[in-house]
């Protein structure tokens, strides 16, 4: 209970600091949402001042921050400059799609990384191990935007196997089985790119951790007692492999929102990543800040959950914290 209370207070304090730094950094960036309007000769200075008063931009930065932060506490993220809609509604209308994409890809990344990484470590220096390492290096070195363009050109444009962009075909009725199957077909390439780009580094990490565990004294002791195969893996390898994997899983939570900005832009998927990209281009401060706060909260929440799980798995970790 004491650890949970400390972690909650830490999350609250860090959110306040992140909010202040992010707000200052965004407003100190050159240009603004009204920059194009200020260059328009048809808009009078009085009209520009009226717009700034409507959105509260005529106040000092400190007054703007405290007004915005007070609204954030009440889960009011303000009004989007670009659409005039509530930022909360804009986010809620797109967050489910991005979360589904990233949750599916994250689960697949962890499953593949654990399976192939552990298997490569157990057969160290074999042909299989060398093949896994080469694939992992290719995955780590391949830029996601470049792979996306290659797949679109080959599989969508040239061979017409997958759709080029979007989320649905025009001739599919909403709510039917074909509707969801068509959505899955449209999301196949983006999810494949996400899995391919994320599996390499984690696979090498799992392989390295497993090799270190196999070199430990307790593994030699267990083998001397005749423990091999599944029993060795379940009793000695997996429990010692769990803590760092739990930590990595916790740190992966912010990627549920921010990890698909480039892919959603390339494949024209109307999710949170595309919303963030469009808002950054137009300097739509309320939307940018809303997404940043949610991403920061997920990062801190992931760390807190990982620490609590580690405290349950390892009592010594609880005493150190």
Buried (B, 14 or more C-beta within 10 A) or exposed (E): EEBEEEBEEBBEEBBEEBBEEBBEEBBEEEEBBBEEEEEEEEBEEEEBEEBBEEBEBEEEEEEBBEEBBEBBEEEBBBBBBBBEEBBBEBBEBBBEBBBBBBEBBBEBBBEBBBEBBBBBBBEEEEEBBEEBBEBBBEBBEBEBBEBBEEBBEEBBEEEEEBBBEEBBEEEBEEEEEEEEEBBEBBBBBBBBBBBBBBBBBBBBBBBEBBBEBBEEEEBEEBEEEEBEEEEBBEEBBBEBBBBBBBBBBBEBBBBBBBBBBBBBBBBEBBBBBBBBBBBBEBBBBBBBBBBBBBBBBBBBBBBBBBBBBBBEBBEEBBEEE
